[in-house]
Amino acid sequence: MSESAGAAVIGLTGQSGAGKTTVCKVFDEKGFAIINADKIARSVMEKGSSCLAEAAECFGDDILNGDGSLNRQKLADIVFGDREKLTQLNAISYPYITSEILKMINRYGDEGRKYVLIDAPTLFESRADDFCDLIISVTAPEKLRTERIAARDGLTDEQIKERFSSQHTEEFFINHSDFIIKNNRSVSELIEKAEEVAEKVKEYYNA
């Protein structure tokens, strides 16, 4: 268990469109405290934040709406497909994100929670994996992921390819995770696999 938190800290990550949200819901139902890194990433970029000011200085005021809030689509158009610019954005935002994640881990630990799940698509890129005792990754075939993202986010095939190109391969996730949940069939089977892994994690820390 994480010494700083007094709780088992589990990282959940994986390929875009692989079904991580469904897996996260299962862990939530199994009693894991959930830290949603995407929500934190949005909060650190709120209007008036230091993080947003740094991003605007780096990428220009074009990424801002008229009221000074972030235009997420314009920022996405700049960084997705350009690895160097994505790296610049990550260097700006990740310190803010990981600071908030650590605060939440410690808060849950103080509350006596036994299991904390960090739901983070960019777990490795942000170095949040350093906080984790175990890592779970969700993977799925590219065709299935493409169909899901197109339906969910309304992106074109070209935009989806750009997103995939900025992410790790399935082999990377396999080599850097303690558990792999492969989602290549039905939602019900994905839920069953997730329940099995959640119970294994709890059994491990209760042994």
Secondary structure, 3 states (H helix, E strand, C coil): CECCCCEEEEEEEECCCCCHHHHHHHHHHCCCEEEEHHHHHHHHCCCCCHHHHHHHHHHCHHHECCCCCECHHHHHHHHCCCHHHHHHHHHHHHHHHHHHHHHHHHHHHHCCCCEEEEECCCCCCCCHHHHCCEEEEEECCHHHHHHHHHHHHCCCHHHHHHHHHCCCCHHHHHHCCCEEEECCCCHHHHHHHHHHHHHHHHHHHHC
